[in-house]
Amino acid sequence: MNERVDRLRAALDEPLLVSDPTNVRYLSGLASTNAALLVEPDRVRLFADFRYAERGRAVEGAEFVEAKRDLFQTLSEVLSGRIGFEASSLTYERYARLHAGGIDLVGRYGLVEELRMVKDEDELAAIRRAAEITNNAFERFADEGGVVGKTERELAWRMEQLLHDADCDSVAFPVAVAAGPNTAKPHTVPGERPVGKGEAVFVDAGCTVAGYCSDCTRTFATGPLPDELKRAYDVCLDAQLAGLAAVRAGASGSGVDAAARDRIEAAGFGDAFGHGLGHGVGLLVHEDPRLAQESRHTLAPGNVVTVEPGIYLPGLGGMRIEDLVVVREDEPEVLTHFTKELVMLD
């Protein structure tokens, strides 16, 4: 069917039922909510219901099988023998139905995800375009200013508008805007709190192009910050640059994390950085490889990862600086170019 399927076949001991929607899209190009692929040694069968039949039949190299709306009922009736399945994504209820149909099921882990970690040139082009749009939106957001007195929710909506104005397909995730004490919450949800003067404001935003995501965070200020917050920003930026410098093919995910984390710990903020340094980005905004203390991944050319240390001080505020980068043999290709100086907004 394509080079991706050929690479997957090389890793298989038996036919593999691919049912995770993102993995189906990666292998076949079909974006759907109700489709599955059976990758066999000599053929690929694509199962989907009537809603996806026209597009499914257009997928080159696949035999399209129109399924019932109850996709797994069709699969339990049609499939037989020893078949691998995606153990990390198939629900127990669906597993039980396939098993009841007499299929000898073998759990397999991460086979397609392993392929997805290394992006080809078409994927990288889409991610670069998504990052370019995000850069443009951050530039316009900063140039507009006028954030003091507006709510976090209003600012998040404005950032989303700016992404769409720059011609993205969609947002990659709900835009996050936090201000003041809320910046100490890494995954806060924008609320009705108005932005005040002399506060930190972080914006975490990304978009999609041809299904591929971008991701970027910048922290702003609405005036001079308390000394401890300003110091936290300087330390966060120093750690972020150290993390970027460590991103190389062959580096371990845990080692890259440590390059940034060590700087934060040395400055006395170790307890204020509780998440991993970064994650892979592709068809999903969070995928492998991971940059974290517990990561077992080794970086390879073509990986796309974030580098996003944060320092979060409850009751005072927080800082996060995030870039999106392509892993290379030598220096990483940084895709998010908006300045990392502490920009003051009115």
C-alpha atoms as one frame of an Amber mdcrd trajectory, in Angstrom:
protein
   0.000   0.000   0.000   2.778   2.395   0.916   6.220   2.557   2.448   4.771
   2.942   5.955   2.874  -0.322   5.675   5.964  -2.065   4.333   7.979  -0.917
   7.341   5.226  -2.097   9.659   5.090  -5.513   8.003   8.792  -5.989   8.682
   8.027  -5.853  12.425   5.061  -8.251  12.417   4.918 -11.875  13.516   1.264
 -12.206  12.515  -1.378 -10.002  10.839  -2.039  -6.847  12.839  -5.446  -5.297
  13.425  -4.914  -1.530  13.562  -7.897   0.123  15.207  -6.490   3.275  16.791
  -7.924   6.107  14.621  -4.637   8.019  14.510  -2.719   4.923  13.444  -5.321
   4.103  10.788  -4.929   7.621   9.417  -1.131   7.405   9.498  -1.061   4.160
   7.507  -3.931   4.739   5.091  -4.577   8.466   4.976  -8.203   7.887   5.996
  -9.314  10.129   8.845 -12.359   8.581  10.483 -14.033   7.669  13.736 -14.984
   4.137  12.719 -12.369   2.305  10.681  -9.775  -0.431  11.086  -6.965  -1.915
   9.020  -5.872  -5.522   8.891  -2.254  -5.569   7.751  -1.408  -9.017   6.367
   1.725 -10.303   4.599   0.239  -9.995   1.125  -2.618  -7.512   1.459  -4.233
  -4.775   3.535  -7.944  -4.734   4.243  -9.597  -1.471   5.219 -12.876  -1.784
   7.126 -15.229   1.170   7.543 -18.945   1.835   7.490 -21.043   3.472   4.760
 -20.126   7.022   5.833 -16.493   6.429   4.838 -17.093   4.057   1.914 -16.339
   6.466  -0.919 -13.099   7.688   0.637 -12.178   4.191   1.747 -12.483   2.776
  -1.746 -10.159   5.529  -2.968  -7.305   4.406  -0.702  -4.673   2.939  -2.987
  -3.324  -0.488  -2.183  -6.085  -1.447   0.239  -9.029  -3.781  -0.224 -12.030
  -1.876   1.086 -14.612  -3.839   3.078 -17.818  -1.984   3.869 -18.655  -2.814
   7.470 -21.709  -2.386   9.614 -21.942   0.761  11.718 -21.062  -1.663  14.524
 -17.564  -2.112  13.130 -16.399  -4.699  15.641 -19.406  -6.897  14.950 -18.261
  -7.088  11.330 -14.663  -7.738  12.381 -15.712 -10.543  14.728 -17.625 -12.197
  11.868 -15.046 -11.755   9.104 -11.683 -12.274  10.789 -10.189 -15.561  11.935
  -6.926 -17.129  12.996  -4.064 -15.582  14.935  -4.165 -11.780  14.803  -2.223
  -9.120  16.674  -4.077  -6.177  18.148  -3.124  -2.777  19.567  -3.145  -3.582
  23.251  -2.789   0.032  24.358  -5.886   1.247  22.537  -8.360  -1.626  22.134
 -10.999  -1.623  24.878 -11.693  -4.792  26.810 -15.279  -4.827  25.510 -14.052
  -4.896  21.908 -11.365  -7.425  22.737 -14.016  -9.691  24.260 -16.208  -9.452
  21.178 -13.349 -10.365  18.855 -12.335 -13.217  21.155 -15.916 -14.509  21.226
 -15.785 -14.634  17.433 -13.029 -17.245  17.686 -10.059 -15.038  16.847  -6.737
 -15.930  18.479  -5.711 -12.476  19.707  -2.128 -11.464  20.505  -1.442  -8.139
  22.226   1.169  -5.945  20.532   2.496  -2.642  21.781   3.614   0.510  20.007
   4.309  -0.944  16.556   2.734   1.900  14.592   3.652   4.505  17.199   7.294
   3.537  16.753   7.022   4.378  13.056   5.191   7.628  13.735   8.031   8.963
  15.879  10.258   9.592  12.838   8.634  12.090  10.476   9.140  12.056   6.718
   9.597  15.210   4.681   5.886  15.638   3.955   5.077  15.391   7.646   7.836
  17.834   8.533   6.574  20.296   5.921   3.102  20.241   7.488   4.514  20.701
  10.991   6.735  23.564   9.828   3.717  25.285   8.295   1.699  24.803  11.489
   4.602  26.265  13.501   4.882  29.213  11.098   1.188  29.975  11.601   1.662
  29.762  15.365   4.647  32.118  15.211   2.520  34.585  13.261  -0.298  34.372
  15.805   2.062  35.053  18.721   3.507  38.056  16.894   0.052  39.522  16.328
  -1.057  38.741  19.891   1.937  40.630  21.299   1.578  43.529  18.845  -2.097
  44.014  19.688  -1.472  44.221  23.438  -4.455  45.456  25.382  -4.534  42.413
  27.629  -4.934  44.201  30.973  -8.581  44.111  31.993  -9.510  41.327  29.592
 -10.331  37.892  30.922  -8.246  34.795  30.311 -11.145  33.372  28.330 -11.324
  36.444  26.076  -7.600  36.277  25.398  -7.727  32.548  24.656 -10.491  33.140
  22.139  -8.515  35.970  20.541  -5.466  33.741  20.169  -7.613  31.086  18.547
  -8.959  33.682  16.099  -5.420  34.722  15.230  -4.493  31.109  14.452  -7.483
  30.791  12.136  -6.740  34.164  10.539  -3.303  32.807   9.609  -4.999  29.951
   7.709  -4.630  26.928   9.971  -6.972  23.969   9.549  -7.935  23.906  13.221
  -6.488  24.439  16.672  -4.400  21.516  17.913  -5.876  21.838  21.418  -7.904
  24.426  23.327  -5.739  27.523  23.687  -4.610  27.967  27.299  -4.196  31.435
  28.759  -3.437  31.971  32.434  -2.630  35.129  34.368  -1.446  36.042  37.841
  -1.662  33.229  40.401  -3.268  30.971  37.770   0.059  30.724  35.949   1.203
  28.493  38.817  -1.217  25.832  37.487   0.460  24.081  34.524  -2.795  22.920
  32.884  -5.182  25.621  34.014  -8.379  26.295  32.058  -8.954  29.919  30.991
 -11.553  31.542  33.205 -13.286  34.841  33.853 -10.466  36.364  35.899  -9.393
  39.728  34.417  -5.689  40.215  33.796  -4.143  42.757  36.155  -1.014  44.884
  35.998   2.346  43.526  37.074   1.382  39.914  36.420   2.733  36.994  34.456
   0.565  35.766  31.578   1.294  32.566  29.705  -0.189  31.528  26.395  -0.019
  27.902  25.230  -1.271  27.488  21.670  -0.940  25.346  18.572  -2.722  24.531
  15.356  -2.980  21.812  12.721  -2.092  21.705   9.036  -2.963  18.565   7.055
  -3.572  16.818  10.371  -0.175  17.690  11.889   0.192  19.796  15.024   2.264
  22.637  16.378   2.734  23.558  20.035   4.271  26.670  21.608   4.152  28.457
  24.954   5.370  31.923  25.812   5.142  33.834  29.080   4.516  37.576  29.046
   4.344  40.237  31.737   1.948  43.158  32.195   4.509  45.261  34.025   7.436
  44.764  36.381   7.149  41.420  38.148   7.972  40.538  41.760  11.667  39.754
  42.078  11.094  36.021  42.677   8.955  35.707  39.553  11.473  37.566  37.435
  14.226  35.310  38.745  12.051  32.295  37.961  11.718  33.494  34.367  15.470
  33.900  33.980  16.085  30.428  35.407  13.354  28.900  33.213  14.874  30.449
  30.094  18.358  29.273  31.039  17.007  25.742  31.557  15.087  25.852  28.293
  18.190  26.816  26.338  20.146  24.042  28.067  17.446  21.560  27.116  17.516
  22.702  23.495  21.287  22.349  23.395  20.953  18.735  24.573  18.504  17.733
  21.824  20.555  15.574  19.459  20.120  12.268  17.671  21.315   9.570  20.056
  20.482  11.529  23.208  18.208   9.848  25.730  14.890  11.401  26.641  15.881
  11.289  30.299  19.252  12.877  29.564  17.711  15.818  27.724  15.256  16.279
  30.591  18.145  16.284  33.062  20.021  18.980  31.113  17.203  21.425  31.832
  16.095  20.061  35.201  19.578  20.304  36.675  19.623  24.064  36.002  16.271
  24.531  37.720  17.267  22.431  40.710  20.580  24.246  41.067  18.668  27.539
  41.286  16.499  26.209  44.119  13.326  25.690  42.095  13.507  21.901  41.803
  10.199  21.301  43.579   8.483  23.797  41.263   9.138  21.787  38.070   6.940
  18.727  38.347   6.321  17.657  34.754   8.531  16.254  32.014  10.572  18.505
  29.774   8.744  17.657  26.587   6.884  15.279  24.313   6.635  14.249  20.716
   4.326  16.107  18.321   2.798  14.851  15.088  -0.710  13.761  14.216  -1.303
  14.116  17.957  -0.061  17.010  20.017   1.165  14.568  22.666   2.901  11.456
  21.365   6.255   9.705  21.586   9.117  10.258  22.110   9.014  11.726  25.596
  11.593  13.904  27.277  11.149  13.031  30.948  12.921  11.522  33.912  11.263
   8.154  33.295  11.649   8.218  29.493  13.172   5.173  27.805  13.307   6.778
  24.380  16.441   7.592  22.407  16.119  10.518  20.023  16.514   9.951  16.287
  16.705  12.291  13.288  13.192  13.254  12.243  11.695  13.192  15.729   9.705
  16.324  16.542   9.605  17.242  20.214   8.786  20.108  22.529  11.234  21.540
  25.045   9.130  23.196  27.738  10.468  23.577  31.267   8.244  25.347  33.760
   8.559  26.832  37.214   5.310  27.071  39.176   5.101  28.960  42.478   1.644
  28.588  44.091   0.098  31.870  45.140   2.636  33.890  43.184   2.656  32.664
  39.599   4.560  30.555  37.137   6.652  30.523  33.992   6.777  28.159  31.033
   8.743  28.540  27.802   8.144  26.005  25.041   9.707  25.503  21.633   8.896
  22.946  18.960  12.009  21.377  17.434  13.051  18.803  14.855  15.787  16.439
  16.019  18.882  16.415  13.819  22.297  14.786  14.036  23.717  18.080  15.228
  21.839  21.206  16.308  18.061  20.876  16.442  15.877  22.748  13.974  13.830
  25.123  16.130  10.450  25.808  14.515   8.974  28.296  16.989  10.748  31.608
  16.501   8.765  34.115  18.547  11.098  35.874  20.964  11.826  34.370  24.351
  12.664  37.706  25.917  10.127  38.661  28.590   7.780  40.809  26.518   5.797
  43.464  28.381   2.154  43.806  27.361  -0.205  46.604  28.368
